[in-house]
Amino acid sequence: MMYDLIRLQSELAEAGIVTTALGMTDDEGVVTIYTYSEAGEIAALPPKAQAVIDAHVPPEPETPPTEILLSLLADVTDVDETKPILEAMLMILGGNL
């Protein structure tokens, strides 16, 4: 599972668990989320943080605009309809037609 550590830190704060920052390791699918001490060393989260971590649902990744436009192109049967879609893609990518 992927975690949005910025969002998770806010969720922990809402639950009264203050952290300086969060870090994460993934060792063959075993994810460990931790915080840091004032000295910047890795520190364990308090046990009550586990319930917040378990309830954390990261946001769905956004679909890049180019993917959306490519999906529109897949449905186009008229060549004249492709030009506006291609122009939009080029504008997103910083080019022009």
N, C-alpha and C positions, 0 to 999 in steps of 0.2 A: 504494500500500500504506500502511496505517496502522501506526504504530509505538507501542508502549507504552514511552514514554521512561523511566519509572521502572524497569520490568522490564529494559529494555535496558541501563540504567546498571548494574544488578546483574550482568547477564551480562558486561558489559565488565570489571567489577571481578573477577569470577571468572576472567577471562582475563588478569588482571594489568594491565589498563588502567584507571588511576585517573582519574576525571573529577570536576570540582567540581559540574557539572550538565550536562544535555543540552538542546539546542534543536533546532528543525527548521524548515526552510522547504520549501514545495512550490511550485515555479515551473512551472506548466503540466505537472504530472506528473513533474517532475524533483525528487526529494526530496534535500535535503542535511541531514545530521545533523551537528551540531557541538557543541563544548563551550565553556566559558568560561575565560578566564584568571583569575588571582588578582585582577586589577583589574576583572573583570566584563565584559571585552571578548570578543567572539566569537573562538574559536580553533579551528583545524582539529584533528580527531582524528588520532592517528598512523595510518599506513597499515595496521598490523596489526589495527586496529579493524574494517576492512571485512569480514573473514571473520566476525566476531561479528555484525555488522549483517546480513550475508547469511543467516546461520543463524537470526536472530531470527524467532520466530513469535509474534505477539501473540495473547492469548487471544480466544476468540470472545465477542462481546458477549452479555450476558445478556438473555433475553427478559423484558420487564417483566411483572410479575404481572397487570396489566390485560389485556395481550395474550393471556396464557394463559387467563384467565377468558372473554374474548370468544370465543376459539376453542371453549371448552366450550359457550358459549351457541349457537354455530352448529349444534351437533349435537343440541340439545334440541328435542324435539317436544312435550313435555308442559309446559303453562304452569306447573304447580305446581313443576316442576323448576327454573324460572328464578329463583324467589325466593332460594334460598340462594346462587346464583351472584351475583345482583345485590347481595345483602347483603354478600358478601365484597368485591365491587368498591367498594361505598360505604365499607366500613371502610378499605380501602387508600387511598381518596381522601379520607378524613377526614369522611365524612358518615354518615348513618344512614337506615334505611328505616322 
